[in-house]
Amino acid sequence: MKMLPEELKELSIELIRTVPGTVIDDILPDKLKKLSINFCDNIKLPVKLPVNLKSINLSSRTPIAWEIPTCNLPAHIDISTDGYVKLNPEFLTRSDITFSNKPAGDVLSFQPGDVVYGLCKARDRVNTLVNSLYYFSKKDIIIQNTLTDAVWDRKNRAVFNKDEKIAERLNDVQRGIFFREFLSQHKKYNITEDKYSDLSNEECWIKTSKAGLEFQTRLRERSVIFVIDNLVDAISDIANKTGKHGNSITAHELRWVYRNRHDDLVKQNVKFFLNGEAISHEDVFSLVGWDKYKPKNRNR
């Protein structure tokens, strides 16, 4: 490939067909600030970067490891990937590096078996980065949706899925079966019962998401990584069940944690994160607005 202009600040390489194993490290200008390499299977991901590079975005059609040594990452660089580009977990130990413009404390805290909760965009950021660190498949559980979808089909709402269907959708089959049995025996969360037949799909999802919190924290005694990005300024709406976020599924989940905030297993296993950094239960539940929340039932 030809040399690039020395003054070039931004470079995006996408869907380029070239000789397999093409190396671009030595043609990247020293003053380059922003680099994107998307779906270029024949280009080797660089293992040497311009020292002034501030952000890099990498995407691939298939899983591929980025083999750059951690020490070769420029100071204060921001890294974004699509989950198919696999990162060295050691990258996360560099406190000066951000991932999609945020620290990675939430992802560092995640261990296989944990579940990520939060608004869709915030949750997807963690989900994508977790997938960049582990060779997970769609059958591995990172978010509650994967577990719920394995045991219950909204197109066949009156019954839970059989073992065979769960095995098709999950690698951890026993976890799926355990969750199904938990739902089927729960007096408030068995969404296949006739009394819930008039509920919308979203209302059923709300029940399964709260069930997921109870299942994960009290029965499995495993961590919930609860990302509260974009929620801290909406606590009044969440408490009053009004506004953009007040009746979202995530609002129902957060209110469940609030109602159960004195439960030792909930306190121990729900880990809150704001903008990639840990935040305590005390700080979350002292946010302005919670005083307006009047739970109908403190244990559901």
N, C-alpha and C positions, 0 to 999 in steps of 0.2 A: 504494500500500500504506500501511496505517496506521502511525503512529509506534509504536515498541516501548518497553516500560518502561525508564526510565533506569538502573535497577539490574540489568538483565539481564546475566548473565555468560556464558551459553551459548545459542547459537542454531543450530538445524538446520533447513534448508529442503530439502525433498525432494519430488520429483514434483509440484511446484506448477504449476498451470495459470494463466497470467495473460496480460496483453497483451504481445505481442512487443516486445522492447526495454525491458522494465521495468527501471528503475534503482533499486537499493536502497542506494546509497552513503550517502545523507543520512538514512536511518532507522536505521542501525546505531548502537546506544548507545555512548557514549564508554567505558563501563566493560566493554564486551564483551571476554571473554578467549578464547572458543572459537567458531569459526564453521564450519559445514558447509553446502555448497551442492551438492546431488546431483541430477543428472538434471532440471534445471529449464531447459529449452531456451530459454524466453522471457525468462529473467532474465539481464541483462548481468552478467558477472562484474565485481565492484567494482574500480574503479581508485583508490579512496580507502578506507582502512581505519582503524578506531579505533586510536589510538596505543598503547593498552594490549593490543591483540590479541596473544595468545601462540601460537595455532595456527589453521590454516585447512585444511580438507579440501575438495577440489573433484573432482567426477566429472561426466562427460558421456557421452551416447550416441554422439556423433560428435565428430571433431576440432574443437577450438575454441581460439583463441589467447587467453590471458589478457593483456590489454594494459596492465596496471598498470605504471607506471614503477618501475624498481628503487628509486629514492629514496623511493617511497611505501610501501614495505614496512616495517612497524614493526620496531624493533630486536628481535633475538633471536626472531623468529617462526619457527615450525616449519610447513613446507608439506608436504602430502600430496596426491597426485593419482592418478588411475587410468591415466595414460598418454595419455588422449584430450585432456585439458586441456594445451595446449602452453605451456611456460614460456620466457621469455627466458633464453638461456644466461648473460646478464649476472647473473642472480640468484645463480648459483653463485660469483660473485666476492665476494659479501658473506660475510665470514668469520663474522659473527654469526648467520647464518641456517642452520637445519638442515632436513633433508628426511627425513620419517618418523623424526624424532628423532635423526638422525645427520648429521655433516658430509658433504659430497659430493665428497671427494677422489677416490673411486673413479670417480665419474661424470665428473668433470672430466678424469680421465686417459683415459677412453674416447674412441677415435676410430673412425669407421666402418671396418670391417674387423677390429676387435679382437673378442675373444670373452670372455665373462664366465663364470667357474667359481665354484663354492661350493655350500653347502647350499641347498636349494630356496628357503627363505624369504629368506635373505640375497641370493641371486642374483636373486630376483624383485624385491626392492626396487631393485636397480641397473637391472634390465631395464625396470621401470616408469618410473623416472626418465629413463633414456636415451630411452625412447619419448616422454616429455614434452618432450624437447629437440629431437628430430628427427622429421620426418614419415615415419617408417618404416612399413612394412606387415608383415604376418605372413610375407612372403616375404623379408624382410631378416634377416640373421644377426646376432643379438646373443649368443645362447647356443648351445652345441654341439648341443643337441637339434634345433634347426632344420636344421642342416647334415646331421646323421645321418639324420633323418626323410626328408630329400629324396633320399638315395642308397640307403636300405635300409628295407624294409618288414617289420616283424616278422611280418606275416601271410603273407609270401612270402619266407621266410628264406634260401632256397637260392640266390637270385640278387640282384644289385644292380639298382637301377632304371635304366632306359634314359634316354638324353638327354632324351626328350620328357617323361617324368615329372619329371625334375629341373627342367626348364624351367617346368613347372606350379607348382613349389613354391618356387623361388628366383628372386630378381631377378639375383643373381650366378651365372648358370648355369655359367660356366667354373670358378668356385671349387668348385661341386658336382661337376662332372665330374673335376676334379683330385683331389678328396678320394676319389671313388669309385676312381679309378685307383691312388691311393696305398694304399687298403685292399686292393684286389684283388691287389696285388703284394707286400704285406707278409707275411712268413712267420709273424708272430704275430697279426696283426689281421684277416686275411681270414676274416671270420665266415661266409662262404658255403661254406667248405670242409667236406667230409664229417666231418673230425675234430672239428668244433665243433657237429655236428648235435644232440648231446645236451645242449648248454648251455642254460640257461634264458634267457629274454629279458633278464633283469637281468645275467646273466653276459656276454651279448653286448654289452649297453650298456656294461659296464665296459671291455671291449676297445675299443669305438669311442670312449669318452671319453678313454682313454689315447692312442689313435691321434690324436684331435683335438689333444691337447697336443703331440705330436711334429710333426704336420702344421703346426700354427700357429706353433710356435717355431722349428723347424729348417728346414722347407721354405719356408713363407711369410715367416718372420722378422718376424712381427707379434705384437702384445702379447696376452697372456692377463691379464685382470683377475681375479685369484684372491682372492675374498672369504673370509676365514677366521673370520668371526663365528661364535660358538658352537663353534669347533673348538679354540681355544687351551687350554681346560681338559680336552680329551679326547685329548691327544697320547698318553698312555699306552695308552688304548684303541685308538687308531689304530695305534700301534706294535705292540701285541700282537694286533690284529685281534679285539678283544672289545668288549663293551658296546654302547651305543646307536649310536655312530657308527663303531665299529671296522671294520665290514664294509660301510659305506655306499659308494655309488659315489664320493662325494667323498673318502672316506678312501683309496680306491684311487688317485684322481687325485693327492692330496697325497703319498702314498708314492712315486708315479712321479716327482714333482718332487724329492723328497728323494733318490731314487736317482740322479737326473741333475743334482743341484745343482751339480756342478763343471763341467758343460757350459756353455761361454761363451754359447751361444745361448739356453739355458734361463735362465741367470742374467740375461741381458739382457732377455728378452722376457716372463718371468713376473713380474708386478707384484702383490705382496701388499698387501691392505688389511684393516684391522681397525677395525670401527665407523666406516667412512668415511674413515679416515686411513691413509696409507702406512705400511707396516712392512717393514723390510729382511729379506732372506733370512737374514742372520745372526741376527736376533732370532727369526724363525720357527723356524729349525732349531737354536736353542739352548734352545728350550722344554723343560721337564722332561718326560721320557718318551722322547725320540728315542733315548737310549742303549740302550733295550730293543729297538729294531728291528733285526732281523737279516735283511736282504734275501737271498732265494734267488738273485736275479740283479740286479746293479746297473745293468743297461742294458736294462730292459724296462718 
